[in-house]
């Protein structure tokens, strides 16, 4: 091989998830952080929108700044540990907590390696505190820079709706960190790339995921638009995505055993395995 990336003998199937609205209802900051600083979610996000519009700024950077400002007003520590405590309060859609082990078993049965990834504009530190953090090969998300006292003082990474696509290329090449852009941009023969785009399954809940979902679909992978089954507006957005051919499939954000999402992913895994077998047939 021309580089140090390990190519597995079995095909790797990468399931890549947005987080807010995809695995969990709402935004992760709404479960405990926004309450802790004495704000209502509509007020919090409304204020960040005004700040971004006034300064013509990136919305992700602005919400990260606003979190720092609001926490300072309330004398709330924003260390990694405090963020992770906020993550413990995050609730998930039905079936999420057992989903990963079930899908892994399906992959094992079909003869593929299943890996799970998060690709989120939310906060890495909160995600690391959730009950499902251990299920992921890597979590790509926004994060803070910390001073010598361990306090968050500045955005270290801001993951917005378009630069999320870079992490798909990192997964493709087997790069599991944000800082290494040199390897991300290296030219690597297709046969040496760790995870083929055709072996990627992307889950997103709305228009902010379009760049990633459209890219995966164009490169031969599968994009799935999920929607909160309790919200008709979310279903309408998902239907629009499939009408515009930005996703391959849509389904409710219900990850229960035997449900539509599990059945769909099982079928996709079987197809990926069959395609891999045929490609090796001589």
C-alpha positions in Angstrom: 0.0 0.0 0.0 1.1 3.5 -0.7 0.3 4.9 2.8 -0.1 3.8 6.4 -3.9 3.5 6.3 -5.0 0.0 7.1 -7.4 -1.5 4.6 -9.6 -4.2 6.2 -10.2 -7.5 4.3 -13.9 -7.2 5.1 -15.7 -4.2 3.6 -16.3 -1.4 6.2 -19.7 0.1 6.3 -19.7 3.6 7.8 -22.9 4.9 9.3 -22.6 8.7 9.7 -25.1 10.6 11.8 -25.9 14.2 12.3 -27.0 14.5 16.0 -29.5 17.2 16.7 -32.9 16.2 15.3 -31.4 13.0 13.9 -30.6 10.9 17.0 -32.0 13.3 19.6 -35.0 15.6 19.4 -34.2 19.3 19.4 -30.7 20.7 20.1 -28.3 19.3 22.7 -27.9 22.7 24.4 -31.7 22.8 25.2 -31.7 19.8 27.6 -29.8 21.5 30.5 -27.4 24.3 29.4 -30.0 26.8 28.3 -32.0 26.2 31.4 -28.9 26.6 33.6 -28.2 30.1 32.2 -31.8 31.1 32.8 -32.9 31.4 29.2 -35.7 29.9 27.1 -34.7 28.1 24.0 -36.6 30.5 21.7 -34.9 33.4 23.3 -31.4 31.8 23.2 -31.5 30.9 19.6 -33.3 34.1 18.6 -30.5 36.1 20.2 -27.7 34.2 18.5 -29.5 34.7 15.2 -29.6 38.5 15.7 -26.0 38.6 16.7 -24.9 36.6 13.6 -27.1 38.8 11.4 -25.8 42.0 12.9 -22.1 41.0 12.6 -22.6 39.0 9.3 -21.0 36.2 11.2 -21.0 32.4 11.2 -23.9 31.1 13.3 -21.9 28.3 14.8 -19.1 30.6 16.1 -21.8 33.0 17.4 -23.7 30.4 19.4 -20.3 29.2 20.9 -19.5 32.8 21.9 -23.0 33.3 23.3 -22.7 30.2 25.5 -19.4 31.5 26.9 -20.9 34.9 27.6 -24.1 33.6 29.2 -22.2 31.1 31.4 -19.9 33.9 32.6 -22.9 36.0 33.6 -24.2 33.1 35.8 -20.7 32.2 37.1 -21.1 28.7 35.5 -17.9 26.8 34.9 -17.4 25.7 31.3 -14.8 23.0 31.7 -14.8 19.8 29.8 -16.3 18.0 32.8 -19.1 20.5 33.1 -20.0 20.2 29.5 -20.0 16.4 29.8 -22.5 16.7 32.7 -24.8 18.6 30.4 -24.5 15.7 27.9 -25.9 13.3 30.5 -29.3 15.0 30.3 -29.7 14.5 26.5 -32.6 12.3 25.5 -32.8 10.2 22.4 -35.4 9.1 19.8 -37.0 5.7 20.4 -34.6 2.8 20.1 -31.4 4.8 19.7 -29.6 3.4 22.8 -29.8 -0.2 21.6 -29.5 0.6 17.9 -25.7 0.4 17.5 -25.3 -3.1 18.9 -28.2 -4.3 16.8 -26.7 -2.9 13.6 -23.3 -4.2 14.5 -24.8 -7.7 14.8 -26.4 -7.4 11.4 -23.1 -6.4 10.0 -21.3 -9.3 11.6 -23.9 -11.7 10.3 -23.5 -10.3 6.8 -19.7 -10.3 6.9 -19.0 -6.6 7.0 -17.4 -4.3 9.6 -19.9 -1.7 10.8 -18.5 1.6 12.2 -20.5 4.6 13.5 -19.5 8.2 13.3 -21.0 11.6 14.5 -20.8 14.6 12.1 -22.4 17.5 14.0 -22.4 21.2 14.4 -23.1 20.7 18.1 -20.5 20.5 20.8 -18.0 17.7 21.1 -17.8 18.1 24.8 -21.5 17.6 25.3 -21.6 14.7 22.9 -18.8 13.0 24.9 -21.0 13.1 28.0 -24.0 11.4 26.4 -24.9 7.7 27.0 -24.1 6.7 23.5 -20.7 8.4 23.1 -18.8 5.1 23.4 -20.6 3.7 20.3 -18.7 5.9 17.8 -15.4 5.3 16.0 -15.0 9.1 15.9 -17.1 12.2 16.8 -16.5 15.2 14.5 -18.1 18.3 16.1 -17.5 21.9 17.2 -15.3 22.2 20.3 -13.6 24.8 22.6 -10.0 25.7 23.3 -9.2 25.5 27.0 -6.8 27.6 29.1 -4.3 26.3 31.7 -7.1 26.2 34.3 -9.2 24.0 32.1 -11.8 26.6 31.2 -13.3 27.1 27.7 -12.1 30.4 26.3 -12.3 30.2 22.5 -13.7 28.0 19.7 -11.1 25.4 18.7 -13.3 24.0 15.9 -16.5 25.3 14.4 -18.4 22.8 12.3 -20.9 24.5 10.1 -23.3 23.1 7.5 -20.9 23.1 4.5 -17.5 22.3 6.2 -19.1 19.2 7.6 -18.4 17.6 4.2 -14.6 17.6 5.0 -15.2 14.9 7.6 -16.6 12.5 5.0 -13.3 12.7 3.2 -11.5 12.1 6.5 -13.6 9.0 7.1 -12.9 7.9 3.5 -9.1 8.1 4.2 -9.2 6.8 7.8 -8.3 10.1 9.5 -10.0 10.4 12.8 -8.9 13.9 14.0 -9.9 17.5 12.9 -6.4 19.1 12.9 -4.7 17.0 10.3 -5.6 18.7 7.0 -2.3 17.6 5.3 -3.3 13.9 5.2 -6.9 14.8 4.3 -5.6 16.5 1.1 -3.1 13.8 0.1 -3.7 12.0 -3.1 -4.4 8.3 -2.3 -5.3 5.6 -4.8 -9.0 4.6 -4.5 -8.1 1.0 -3.6 -6.1 2.2 -0.6 -8.8 4.4 0.9 -10.2 2.9 4.1 -13.9 3.4 3.6 -15.4 3.7 0.1 -18.0 6.4 -0.3 -20.2 3.7 -1.7 -20.1 2.1 1.7 -21.3 5.2 3.6 -24.8 5.6 4.9 -25.6 9.2 6.0 -28.4 10.1 8.4 -29.6 13.7 8.6 -32.8 15.4 9.6 -33.1 18.5 7.4 -31.9 21.1 5.0 -28.7 21.9 7.0 -27.5 18.4 6.2 -28.0 18.8 2.5 -24.4 19.3 1.5 -23.3 16.0 3.2 -26.4 14.0 2.1 -26.1 15.2 -1.5 -22.4 14.5 -1.6 -22.8 11.0 -0.3 -25.6 10.3 -2.7 -23.6 11.6 -5.7 -20.5 9.5 -4.8 -22.5 6.3 -4.6 -23.4 6.1 -1.0 -26.8 6.2 0.6 -28.4 9.3 2.3 -31.4 8.8 4.6 -33.5 11.8 5.7 -35.1 11.1 9.1 -37.8 13.1 10.7 -39.4 13.4 14.1 -42.6 11.4 13.8 -44.4 13.8 16.2 -43.8 16.8 14.0 -45.6 17.1 10.7 -43.3 20.0 9.6 -40.3 17.8 9.9 -41.9 15.1 7.7 -42.7 17.8 5.1 -39.0 18.8 5.0 -38.0 15.2 4.6 -40.5 14.7 1.8 -39.1 17.8 0.1 -35.6 16.3 0.3 -36.5 13.2 -1.5 -38.6 15.0 -4.1 -35.5 17.2 -4.8 -33.5 13.9 -5.1 -31.1 15.0 -2.3 -31.6 11.8 -0.4 -32.2 8.2 -1.4 -34.7 7.4 1.4 -36.7 9.0 4.2 -38.0 7.4 7.4 -39.2 8.3 10.9 -36.5 8.9 13.5 -37.5 5.7 15.2 -34.6 3.3 15.7 -36.6 0.5 17.4 -35.9 -3.2 16.8 -37.7 -4.4 13.7 -38.6 -0.8 12.6 -38.3 0.8 9.2 -34.9 2.3 9.9 -33.4 -1.0 11.0 -35.0 -2.9 8.1 -33.7 -0.3 5.6 -30.1 -0.3 7.0 -30.1 -4.1 7.0 -31.0 -4.2 3.3 -28.3 -1.6 2.5 -25.7 -3.6 4.3 -26.6 -6.7 2.4 -26.4 -4.8 -0.9 -22.9 -3.4 0.1 -21.7 -6.9 0.9 -23.1 -8.3 -2.4 -21.5 -5.5 -4.4 -18.2 -6.2 -2.7 -18.4 -9.9 -3.4 -19.2 -9.3 -7.1 -16.4 -6.8 -7.4 -13.9 -9.5 -6.2 -15.4 -12.2 -8.4 -13.0 -13.3 -11.2 
